[in-house]
Amino acid sequence: MKSVNAVLQKVFYDTSSPACYAGLQPVYREAKKRLPSIKISDVKSFLQEQDVYTLHKPIRRKFPRNKTVAVGIDSDWQADLCDVWKIKKYNDGYCHILTVIDVLSKFAWAVPIKNKKPETVAEAFKQIIKTSNRKPWRLYTDKGLEFRGMVFQNFLQANDIQYISSESPDVKAAVAERYNRTLKTRLWKHFTRTGSYRYIEVLPLLVHAINSSYHRSIKRRPIDVNNGNEKEVWNTLYGKDIGTTVFKFNVGDKVRIAQEKHIFKKGYLPNFTEEIFTVEERLARIPPVYKVKDYSGESIVGIFYEWELVKVVKPEEIYKIEKILKTRKRKGFVEHFVKWFGYPDKFNQWIKQTDLKTI
């Protein structure tokens, strides 16, 4: 009687097999021909133990993500930079527009700036708070360094504004980005009408016009949202989004994390980290998200969706060595100071030569 593991080893690793190095379904179909009693759960468990599979599992970049759910007016703002550097010579050297939008009301502000240094962005953001006499509880941005700089962060802390940003380069401040598209559309229509790329004088008028326009998502104009109707606006935005959270991973599961996407990243290179992490918390959102920690127990910054994780089962704690950094003899034993393949330097350690295996 063939064992399940023997069949799957042959199907997955034998290069003459039609399903060699393939995904779950092809491996299952081929294994079923050789062992009709095999279950898809057997195949899934087997693949979770194979580094070859978990490192190279196809990665999904586009998937449903959590919305920024505002509690009320000015509970959550988003900020982004609108890029207009190609027409800066017509606008006194201003090459970006800092746009800030209140997530609930969709009321927005826009301030032209000449560079995206953290101090410049902080000054423009300070101007918005001063002239509007408003400020948020939380500010959400993308990964831009202009928002993560010390000057900008110090200003937020001094004003008790919580800062949130995505750790993923694929995730943007969606509400602010959508506003940028609306603003740019109106700007370019104005350019077509006037035959000029100058916008500095007209920018405040266009921003006011957008704030005074009917917004489909809130079913009213942003300037009409107030404390008296914010609950109604909240129900309009989020009232239909209630659903059931179904978790794919359990606390304690070992996982790899999706590698960041790079412009020249080849599809055949590993999509997930060599380093293995542990799920430490599950957050019941729609869709659900997870927090993870590394081997030393240090929490990793950010949250991860199920599509950014792949479960790993390691029957034996065997890890690959990238290089031996130095060697010593201690208490009669030869020891090597090693760097583990795919792990940061903080995990470098001394191990006995007798604990090494050739694989």
Helices and strands as residue ranges (DSSP letters): H 4-13, H 24-34, H 40-48, H 51-56, E 76-83, G 85-90, E 96-102, E 108-113, H 118-132, E 138-141, H 145-148, H 150-158, E 162-165, H 174-194, H 203-211, G 222-224, H 230-238, E 254-257, E 277-283, E 289-293, E 304-305, G 306-308, E 309-312, E 321-330, E 333-340, G 345-347, E 349-352, G 353-355
